[in-house]
Amino acid sequence: MSMKAVILIGGKGTRLRPFTIDTPKPLLPVLNRPFLHYQFEILKAHGIKDVVLCTSYQSEAFRRSLGTGAAQGLRLKYVVERDPLGTGGALKNAQALLAPGEPFLVLNGDVLNTLDITAFLKQHRKLRAAVTIALTRVKDPTLYGLVKTDDGGRIKEFIEKPSWDEIESNTINAGAYIFDPETLAHIPRGVPFSLERQLFPHLLSHEGRVFSFVSTGYWIDIGTIERYRQVHMDILAGQTPFSAAGRKTGRLLLGPGVKLGKDLSFGGGAGQVVLGSGVSVGDFARFSGSVCVGPRCSVGKGAWLSDCVVLEGTKIGDGARLERCVIGAGCRIGAQAALTENTALAGGSEVRSFSVL
């Protein structure tokens, strides 16, 4: 497929603080590799190799991490916004890098969606749409923007965070679009402009051909701490087509150079435990559910980890207890400390022995 893709990655990720203070959200590790790598996998599966990255916040971090894209089998181009331009303004800023007359794909950089891009493009062309918006079904559409369509899939209305009495369906904007390039003429250059709040309503009010494509694959927005943890749990539970790297030993997936103590125990269902390169685990440590431990971490003797994510270089003391939490890089957690559900510990933090958070 020769279609180009644009990924919008200029946001500051404020809902994922403290982890996005040092690392842009699309580069946060998911099972010990940058989140964007999963989006790249989907693109390559559909033959897309030319990708434009629209950056603003910590733009140089993307170049350092991803380079030209050759290591991922892609050709990456970068567009930098000096001041944030919003989703529409960012797209207009990338216009010169898009092929004239050819539809292009747009993705939000904080959404993992196993979208059938081939079928998405086929429908877009068949309906001669100006824009086709991918939709996904959710259990609680009041948390998102609801999209109402007619029987032919043409979009009629957008309802931002609807109340239950406004809900007639459960399809929401999945954060993926196919544009005909002529549609960019409706976006002003060099000023903040929103696709969702300005361009799409404008097109509807002028009878523009805006259609929907309902994606039935896996979908998650990793924009909050809980959902960032959840995407790890979902992949390890086999709810996605993705998998973690590592040498499999029972419930363990081991990176290079992992050192395991004696008499480790596992409980709490059928989850997997990922231990990144150079991790050391003390004797009698316990794991429950699904756990991801980043490279060069150490887990103390008798520590207990349950359904949690620990980023690289963190040291966990003897007997410490971590449950349903996310721990930043380079932290120090003292002996017998307890970090409970929904704890989010910023990188470089220190928790003294016997503390409870």
C-alpha positions in Angstrom: 0.0 0.0 0.0 1.5 3.4 -1.0 -0.7 5.5 1.2 1.2 7.7 3.7 0.4 7.9 7.4 0.5 10.9 9.7 0.8 10.4 13.4 -0.2 13.3 15.7 2.2 13.3 18.7 2.5 16.9 19.7 0.5 16.8 23.0 2.1 17.2 26.5 0.3 14.2 27.9 -0.8 16.0 31.1 -3.2 13.2 32.2 -0.3 10.8 32.3 1.9 12.9 34.5 4.3 12.4 36.3 5.6 9.9 33.6 5.3 12.4 30.7 7.4 15.1 32.4 10.6 13.4 31.2 9.2 11.3 28.3 6.6 12.1 25.7 3.6 9.9 25.9 4.0 8.1 22.6 7.5 7.1 23.7 6.6 5.7 27.1 7.5 2.0 27.2 4.8 -0.6 26.9 6.3 -4.0 27.7 9.7 -2.4 27.5 9.5 -0.8 24.1 8.2 2.6 23.0 4.4 2.7 22.5 4.7 4.0 19.0 6.3 0.7 17.9 2.9 -1.0 18.3 1.3 1.6 15.9 4.2 1.0 13.5 3.5 -2.8 13.5 -0.1 -2.1 12.4 1.0 0.2 9.6 3.6 -2.2 8.3 1.0 -5.1 8.4 -0.9 -3.1 5.8 2.1 -2.2 3.7 2.5 1.4 4.9 6.1 2.5 5.2 6.1 6.3 4.8 5.1 8.0 8.1 5.0 11.7 9.0 5.4 12.5 12.7 3.8 15.8 13.8 5.8 16.8 16.9 5.8 19.7 19.3 6.5 18.8 23.0 10.0 17.4 23.4 10.3 17.0 19.7 14.0 16.0 19.8 13.2 13.0 22.0 11.4 11.4 19.0 14.4 11.8 16.7 16.8 10.4 19.3 14.5 7.4 19.9 13.3 6.6 16.4 15.8 8.2 14.0 15.0 7.7 10.3 12.8 4.7 11.1 15.1 2.3 9.3 15.4 0.0 12.4 11.6 -0.4 12.2 11.4 -0.9 8.5 9.9 2.6 7.9 10.7 5.9 6.4 10.0 8.6 9.0 9.7 12.3 8.4 9.3 14.9 11.1 7.3 18.1 11.3 7.9 20.4 14.3 5.4 22.9 15.7 7.1 25.8 17.5 3.8 26.5 19.3 1.1 23.8 19.6 -1.4 24.0 16.7 -4.0 21.5 17.7 -4.9 18.4 15.7 -6.0 20.3 12.6 -3.2 22.8 12.6 -0.6 20.0 13.0 -2.1 18.3 10.0 -1.9 21.4 7.9 1.7 21.9 9.0 2.5 18.5 7.4 0.8 19.2 4.1 4.0 19.6 2.1 5.1 16.1 3.0 1.9 14.4 1.7 1.4 13.1 -1.8 -0.9 15.4 -3.9 -4.2 13.8 -4.9 -3.7 10.7 -2.7 -5.7 9.8 0.4 -3.7 9.7 3.6 -4.2 8.1 7.0 -4.1 10.1 10.3 -3.6 8.5 13.7 -3.6 9.9 17.2 -0.3 9.0 18.9 -1.8 7.8 22.1 -4.3 5.2 20.8 -3.6 1.6 20.1 -6.2 0.3 17.6 -5.8 -2.9 15.6 -7.5 -1.2 12.7 -8.0 -3.0 9.4 -6.5 -0.2 7.4 -6.9 -2.0 4.1 -10.7 -2.2 4.5 -10.7 1.3 5.9 -9.2 2.7 2.7 -11.3 0.5 0.5 -14.5 1.9 2.0 -13.2 5.5 1.9 -12.6 5.2 -1.9 -15.9 3.4 -2.5 -18.0 6.1 -0.9 -15.9 8.9 -2.3 -15.6 10.4 1.1 -13.9 13.7 2.0 -13.1 12.2 5.4 -13.7 8.8 6.8 -13.6 8.5 10.6 -12.9 5.2 12.3 -15.3 4.5 15.1 -15.1 1.9 17.9 -17.7 0.6 20.3 -17.3 1.2 24.1 -19.3 0.2 27.1 -19.6 3.7 28.5 -19.8 6.4 25.7 -20.4 9.2 28.3 -16.6 9.3 28.8 -15.9 10.1 25.2 -17.3 11.9 22.2 -20.3 10.1 20.7 -20.7 9.9 16.9 -24.2 9.5 15.4 -24.5 8.1 11.8 -27.3 7.3 9.4 -28.0 3.8 8.1 -25.5 4.3 5.3 -22.6 5.2 7.7 -22.7 8.9 6.9 -22.0 10.9 10.0 -24.8 13.1 11.2 -23.7 14.6 14.5 -20.9 14.7 17.1 -21.9 14.8 20.8 -19.1 15.6 23.2 -19.3 13.5 26.4 -23.1 12.8 26.2 -25.4 12.1 29.0 -27.1 8.7 29.0 -30.4 10.2 27.8 -28.6 11.4 24.6 -27.1 8.0 23.8 -28.7 6.1 20.9 -25.5 4.1 20.1 -22.1 3.3 21.6 -19.8 4.3 18.7 -17.1 6.8 19.5 -14.3 8.5 17.6 -11.4 6.0 17.5 -8.8 8.6 16.7 -8.0 7.4 13.2 -9.0 9.1 9.9 -8.6 8.9 6.2 -8.5 12.2 4.4 -8.7 13.3 0.8 -6.0 16.0 0.5 -8.5 18.6 -0.8 -10.1 18.6 2.6 -7.0 20.4 4.0 -8.1 23.5 2.2 -10.6 24.0 5.0 -7.8 24.3 7.6 -6.1 27.7 8.1 -2.3 27.6 8.2 -0.2 28.5 11.2 -3.0 28.9 13.8 -4.4 26.5 16.4 -7.2 24.5 14.8 -9.0 21.3 15.9 -10.2 18.5 13.7 -12.7 17.3 16.2 -14.2 20.6 17.3 -13.8 22.7 14.2 -13.1 20.9 10.9 -15.5 18.0 11.3 -18.5 20.2 12.4 -17.7 22.6 9.6 -17.8 19.9 7.0 -21.1 18.6 8.4 -22.7 22.0 8.3 -21.7 22.3 4.6 -22.9 18.9 3.6 -19.4 17.5 3.3 -19.0 13.8 2.6 -18.0 12.6 6.1 -18.4 8.9 6.6 -17.7 6.4 9.3 -15.9 3.0 9.4 -16.6 0.8 12.5 -13.5 -0.9 13.7 -14.1 -4.2 15.6 -10.5 -4.7 16.7 -8.8 -4.0 20.0 -8.9 -0.3 21.0 -7.4 1.7 24.0 -6.5 5.3 24.6 -3.4 5.2 26.9 -3.9 8.8 28.0 -4.4 8.1 31.7 -2.3 6.2 34.3 -4.9 3.5 34.7 -5.2 2.9 31.0 -1.4 3.0 30.5 -1.2 0.1 33.1 -4.2 -1.6 31.5 -2.6 -1.9 28.0 0.2 -3.9 29.6 -2.3 -6.2 31.3 -4.3 -6.6 28.1 -1.3 -7.6 25.9 -0.1 -10.0 28.6 -3.6 -11.5 28.9 -3.7 -12.3 25.1 -6.4 -9.8 24.4 -4.4 -8.2 21.5 -2.4 -9.6 18.6 0.8 -8.2 20.2 3.1 -10.1 22.4 6.0 -9.4 24.7 9.6 -10.2 23.8 11.7 -12.6 25.9 12.6 -16.2 26.5 9.6 -18.0 27.9 10.0 -20.1 31.0 6.6 -21.0 32.5 4.9 -17.7 33.2 8.1 -15.8 32.8 9.3 -13.9 29.7 13.0 -13.2 30.3 15.2 -10.6 28.7 19.0 -11.1 28.3 21.0 -11.3 31.5 18.1 -11.9 34.0 19.2 -13.3 37.3 16.5 -15.3 39.3 16.6 -16.2 42.9 15.4 -19.5 44.4 11.9 -20.5 45.3 9.9 -17.9 43.4 6.2 -18.2 43.5 3.3 -17.3 41.1 -0.4 -16.9 41.8 -3.5 -15.0 40.9 -4.6 -16.4 37.6 -2.9 -17.0 34.3 -1.0 -13.7 33.7 2.5 -13.4 32.4 5.6 -11.8 34.1 8.0 -9.9 31.8 11.5 -9.2 33.2 13.6 -6.9 31.1 17.3 -7.2 30.3 19.6 -7.3 33.3 16.8 -7.6 35.9 17.7 -9.4 39.2 15.1 -11.1 41.4 15.8 -12.1 45.0 14.9 -15.4 46.7 11.3 -16.1 47.6 9.9 -13.1 45.5 6.2 -13.5 44.6 4.4 -12.5 41.4 0.6 -12.3 40.9 -1.4 -11.6 37.8 0.5 -9.8 35.0 3.7 -7.9 35.8 6.2 -5.9 33.7 9.6 -5.1 35.1 11.8 -2.8 33.1 15.5 -3.3 32.3 18.2 -3.1 35.0 15.6 -3.3 37.9 16.2 -5.3 41.0 13.4 -7.0 43.0 14.3 -7.8 46.6 14.1 -10.9 48.6 10.4 -11.8 49.4 9.0 -8.8 47.5 5.5 -9.2 46.1 4.4 -7.7 42.8 0.8 -7.9 41.5 -0.6 -6.5 38.2 1.9 -3.7 38.2 4.3 -1.9 35.8 7.9 -1.0 37.0 10.0 1.1 34.6 13.8 0.7 34.1 16.4 1.0 36.8 14.1 0.9 39.8 15.2 -1.0 42.9 12.6 -2.7 45.0 13.5 -3.5 48.6 13.2 -6.8 50.5 9.6 -7.6 51.4 8.1 -4.6 49.5 4.6 -5.0 48.1 3.4 -3.4 44.8 -0.2 -3.9 43.7 -1.9 -2.4 40.6 0.5 0.5 40.4 2.9 2.2 38.0 6.5 2.9 39.2 8.7 5.3 37.3 12.3 4.8 36.2 15.1 4.9 38.6 13.0 4.8 41.8 14.1 3.4 45.2 11.5 1.5 47.2 12.5 0.6 50.7 12.2 -2.7 52.5 8.6 -3.6 53.5 7.1 -0.6 51.8 3.6 -1.0 50.3 2.5 0.7 47.1 -1.2 0.2 46.7 -3.8 0.4 43.8 -3.5 3.4 41.5 -0.2 4.7 43.0 1.8 6.5 40.3 5.4 7.1 41.4 7.4 9.6 39.4 10.8 8.6 38.1 13.7 9.1 40.6 11.4 8.9 43.6 12.4 7.4 46.9 10.0 5.6 49.2 11.4 4.9 52.7 11.2 1.5 54.3 7.8 0.5 55.8 6.0 3.5 54.1 2.5 2.9 52.7 1.2 4.8 49.7 
